């Protein structure tokens, strides 16, 4: 029996963007006692590099990520810091 973490589920949903690099850091422990933490939602830092972002403005990149993670955004993710870029040429 496997026990998927929120970060594991995030990776599964973000796979649709075909990331070259994907790093997820769970900072939830730094927010203990915070209202969002009390509700069960975690705080995450996401760094993603994907060709899908080429020619796409920063705000649109963030929207793509939020759309991919939509099933987790209302329950498992309370706060998400995003760094989204394209691979170097």
N, C-alpha and C positions, 0 to 999 in steps of 0.2 A: 504494500500500500504506500503510495507516495503522498507527500504533503506539500502541495504547491504554495509558495508564498505569493504575496501580492507582486513582488518584483518578478517572479517567474511568470505570472499571468500577464504582467506588463510586457515582458519580452515576447510572449506568444502573440499578443495583439499587435505589437509594433513590428513583428515579422512581416506584416503586409507591406511595410515601407522598404523592405529589403535593406536593412542597415548594414553598412560596412563595419561600423563600430557602434556599440551600444553599451553604455555604462549606466547603471541605476544604483544610486546610493540612498539607503533608507536612513533618514535623519529623524525619524519619529521619536527616538529616545530623548532627543534634545528638546522636545516639545511636550514632555509629560506634564499633565495638568492643564494643557491648553484645551479650549472648548472643543476644537476639532478632534483632538486626540481622544477626548472623553467619549466622543461619538464613534470611535473606532477607525476613523480615517487617518491614514499615515501621511507623513511629510517626506517627499522624495525629490532628489536631484537627478535629472536625466541629461545625459550627453549622448547625442545621436548624430552620426554622420551617414548620409544617404544620398545617392545619386538622385533620388526622387525630389530632392530639394533644389536641384540646379535650376536657376532662373526664377525661383519662387521667393517672394519677399518674406522677411522674418515673420511677420504677423500671420501670413498664410501657412508657413511652416508649422507654427504653433497650433493653428486651427487643424491642420492635418493630424498632428499628434493627439490633440484633444478628441478629435473624431475617432481615431483608432482606439483610444483608451476610454471612450464613452461608457462602456458597461461598468467600468471601475470608478469613474469620476464622482459618482454620488454616494458611494459607500466605502470603498477601500482607499481612495485617494482624497485627502483633504487639501493638500498643498503640493504643487508641482513646479519646480524650477527647471527651466528648459534651456539647453544650449543645443541648437540644431544647425548643422552646417553640411556642406558638400565635401566630397573627397577632393584632395588637392590634385591638380592636373598632373 
